[in-house]
């Protein structure tokens, strides 16, 4: 946050142009210039070029370049790297950066960060590095970080920040404002909410800073505080915290421990990361990918994919076993082998459509018992309607191709059955998984495609065996 | 926002219990009680039960119940419905609610909302309803809403709110605070940012309310304002606005028109909705679903699915045509028909994995030219490694099954080739689509599964025709 006295007309001239590009500090040109300077080993030029960058742009740059270049750049920057930049790094880039700069530099950077960001960074360290970093901190900082780490991963306690403004209800607006003017908050941190607490540090009200500003000096905080507020338990999962923020359009919330004491604050900007993370998790889980970063190593990527492919191989073999039951039929009517993938493929796609909508609705907590039943019924009907529609099209196409009315009827019949099954299981599988406490995003797709493959092949070849031979 | 004088000890006792449930106002019990009262036609009871609900909970209730019940409930509530509740409704529920309450009630509700929320509501109305609603507004409100509607859909102009605090740089902190105390802002709206503008209304600085609070009265705004801020052009797409907020960890931003004049403000809470919307769009597009709500009608759902299924039928027929080329081979070795879906299925899954990671990275703007090349290379390698691994497993399984070493070798070879192709096209297809200006989420999956099906069948049966006969 650079503020300073400035020349109004100059800024004015700049602003009045607003080329959309200037919104981003790290243009391709700037990036190329920095990387050329790194390549050439011109430390002074590197520092001069990176100095005006927003720490988010610096983080972006570090994430975009190769690990080798990243290490060169960091060495050239040395102390000039704004610790703030680390808070914008993705987990895997952060790990890499921390490795390069080492424990001493980390310990020096931590006190300049909010406690939640400091915890995020210390989390990434190996145990021995962690100890080394912690012992270089002041007592208060160390306590903050260690307490943060004592809460479960992905809990409110890990996300919250300890720095907050906590005042008793009998204080007046005037006292509060004078107090705030006196506080030398580290790096002029922005804040939006004042917490009002009783003598046991239980939160009893919240005051938006804007409201405080508008109130008259003699008014007591208890008169202007909002009592209709929510406090989040420190162990609440971050996913649930995010749902609360979304649901109630919250901007910040207090966090309380088991005794109801105020221990921290979570703000909406922390929630945005959680929302992004979770959207990504669901997307990747449905596609059968774990560890999804584009920066993962070859080995990590391989590990993140192979498990799902192995499972898929097993289910594909299962489908083949079903086909194997009808070897005899296939030998006699080879047209069946040509057409059978159509039935399975259509079922798989229809099932994936239903599953995806259901998984998203579950993640966004949109289902009530009633609406889930309505959803299931609707999916069943859509499956039936689509089944009949595509059965007719497929039957006509296959009749033109093979000129055999029986094959066409069998293809159409199998299609209807498979699409109805797809609509039905596409709803029931994710809803049942939730009931058994399994994340539906992770397991649903494999269930559905297995079911639609097996049913598709079995019904199509089974009908053929019955009616053709 | 209810604040009032209150009994501290009572609230204290409540808070110190913090059962996680109490975080949500709409418990299943409350919901059941309300719905029972609606059923029984007890208007007074309905109003009493819903009165303490947060407007977000009311919105949630309206979305969860059937359209018929929703209409009954709204009629019983009448004027008691807090207009704020409409701002929490999903688009399709909002449409339904607006239909029920009618233009007169809407016109009465709008002035109580922020201008961005008012625009969102008027957007949903039919043209003639829109005119009726608009003519019932005050001149200022009407101008705000009409200007909002004049900006393109999903642009910054539609999202922004017109209410903001705009002051000249030569004002002192004292003047500002006194001014703010005097302003009777509608419904005590919370605000976080003060915009400093020059005489042409060009933004030249921003002041966080917390900072204003801490400054001394004689200090001029120009001395405490942040000049390192971003203004978003009014026509910028909401997706890009969301990326800017994420990238720079912003909490609010000013919006300027073509002349660089300040016209509105966008806050982070508006961005959360955009982020959710976009995550959903990508997820649904990858699964081939348009119009994804669990509340869509049967017809809408059918329309949102059939297009993709039709496309899939065409590509499935294409795959069948490839199989048809080898009818002769299949007739002689029926084991090939049994095994061929394995090759296609593995390729399809591996391709989907790669595509999904690529699409997400593109959506989050994570790719630079360099990192895209690295990504493509890594996916190719992972495809090769997985290909070899699963080729061995599949070959062993098929040898045990059919006891034919040639079939096993052919199966393995086809698997390696198909998984390499999957890794390669899984990267190239989405990246090329972006270059041609097509949303990769929408079109990538269908390309990939078509390629892996066609290649899978062709290579497997082609190798068989070459080596087996």
Interface residues (C-beta under 8 A of the other chain):
Chain A: X1 X2 X3 X4 X5 X6 X8 X11 X12 X15 X16 X17 X18 X20 X23 X24 X31 X54 X56 X60 X63 X64 X65 X66 X87 X88 X169 X177 X180 X181 X183 X188 X189 X190 X191 X192 X198 X200 X202 X203 X204 X205 X208 X209 X210 X211 X212 X213 X214 X215 X216 X222 X223 X224 X225 X226 X227 X228 X230 X231 X232 X233 X236 X244 X245 X246 X247 X248 X249 X251 X256 X259 X260 X268 X269 X271 X272 X275 X276 X279 X280 X282 X283 X284 X286 X287 X288 X289 X292 X294 X295 X298 X301 X302 X305 X306 X308 X309 X310 X312 X313 X315 X316 X317 X319 X320 X323 X324 X327 X330 X331 X334 X335 X337 X338 X339 X340 X341 X342 X344 X345 X346 X349 X350 X352 X353 X355 X356 X357 X358 X360 X361 X364 X366 X367 X368 X370 X371 X374 X375 X378 X379 X381 X382 X385 X386 X389 X390 X393 X394 X397 X401 X449 X453 X457
Chain B: X1 X2 X3 X4 X5 X6 X8 X11 X12 X15 X16 X17 X18 X20 X23 X24 X31 X54 X56 X60 X63 X64 X65 X66 X87 X88 X169 X177 X180 X181 X183 X188 X189 X190 X191 X192 X198 X200 X202 X203 X204 X205 X208 X209 X210 X211 X212 X213 X214 X215 X216 X222 X223 X224 X225 X226 X227 X228 X230 X231 X232 X233 X236 X244 X245 X246 X247 X248 X249 X251 X256 X259 X260 X268 X269 X271 X272 X275 X276 X279 X280 X282 X283 X284 X286 X287 X288 X289 X292 X294 X295 X298 X301 X302 X305 X306 X308 X309 X310 X312 X313 X315 X316 X317 X319 X320 X323 X324 X327 X330 X331 X334 X335 X337 X338 X339 X340 X341 X342 X344 X345 X346 X349 X350 X352 X353 X355 X356 X357 X358 X360 X361 X364 X366 X367 X368 X370 X371 X374 X375 X378 X379 X381 X382 X385 X386 X389 X390 X393 X394 X397 X401 X449 X453 X457
